[in-house]
Amino acid sequence: MVIPPVRPERVTKFLKPYVLKMQFTNKFVSAQVIHTPTATVASSASSQEKVLRLSMEKAKESTGDVAAAAKIGKILGERLLLNNIPAVSVFLKREQRYHGKVRAVIDSVREAGVKLI
């Protein structure tokens, strides 16, 4: 078991505690919330998960479009609330705009009841 290093107090004082990061490919959507002081994954959801992927294939839905991104955001929001994480901040890469899949994930997390900082 690998124990991640703990960052010094002077650094963690300025970090947002939970950060939402998203990755998109042409086939799949994944999102995860990272606890920055310990650099561990607090919660995650992906369209590559076996249960979700099989249910989407049965319904003849794509695993990489905007509707799939909305489902991933909803599932992630529910998992965050189960883990007692009420608020997260959003980290967008330079090429990510608040549009399309990114917007679907963020809006679904917000609708699930998680505050965005």
N, C-alpha and C positions, 0 to 999 in steps of 0.2 A: 504494500500500500504506500502510495506516494503522498506525503504531506506537503501541501503548497507553502511557500514561504509567506510569512506575514509581513506586510509592509509597515514601515515605521509610522509612528503616530503623527508626525508632522506632515506626512504625505496623505494619510487617510483622512485627515481633517478636511481636506479640500476636495476629496473625491465624492461623487454621488454614490450612495451605497449600492443601488441596483441599476444596472444598465441593460436596456433591451437592444440586442443586435440581431440583424436579419441577413440571411443569405438566400439568394435566388439563382436558380439555374433555369434552363428551358424546360426541364422535366419536373423539378421539385422546388418546394418552398420550405425553409426552416427558419425558426426563430428561437433565440435563447436569451435568458436573463442571467447576467453574470453579477456575482457579488464581488465588487471591486476590492475591498480591503483584503480578502483572502484569495482572490483570483480563482474562484470556483463557480461552477454553473449551478445556479439556484433552481432553475426550471427551464424546460425546453419542450418544443413541439416541432414536428416535422411531418411532411407528407410522405416521407420514406418509412415511417413507422408501419409495421406490418398490418395492424388492425385497421388503421385509417386508409392505407393504400388499397387493401382488399375491399373495403366498403365503398371506396370511390370507384374502383374498377367494376364492381357489380352494378353500380348506378350509372355506368358509362360516363363518368365525369373525368376531367383531366386533373392531374396532380400538380400542374404547374401554372394554372391560370389565376385570375383575380378571385374567383369563387373559392379556389383551394386556399389562397392566402387569407381570405376572410375566415374560413374554417380553422386554419392554424391559429389565427389571432384569438378566436373564441376559445379554443381548447387551451391555449397558453394562459389566457386571462383566468379561466377556471382553475387551472393548476396553481397559478400564483395566489389566488385567494385561498386555496386549500393549504398552501404553505405559509399563510399569514404574511404575505407581502402585499401591502396596500398600495404602494406607489413605486413607479420606476421612471427612470429618465431614458430618453431615446438617443441612440448614437447612430447617425446616418453617415455613410461613407460619402466621399466627394461626389460620386456619380449618382447617388440616390437622391431623388427628389420626392416630395410629398405628393405622389401621383401613382395611380395604378395599384400594383401589388403592395407597395410600401404603405400607401394610404389604407388599403383594405386591412392589413395586419394591425396598424396603429388604431384605426377606428374600432375594430373588433375587440381589441384589448380594452379600449376605453369603454365600450358598451358592456363588457363583462363586469365592470365595476372597479377596475384598477385605475388609479389616478396617474396621469402622466406629468412629470415635472419638467 
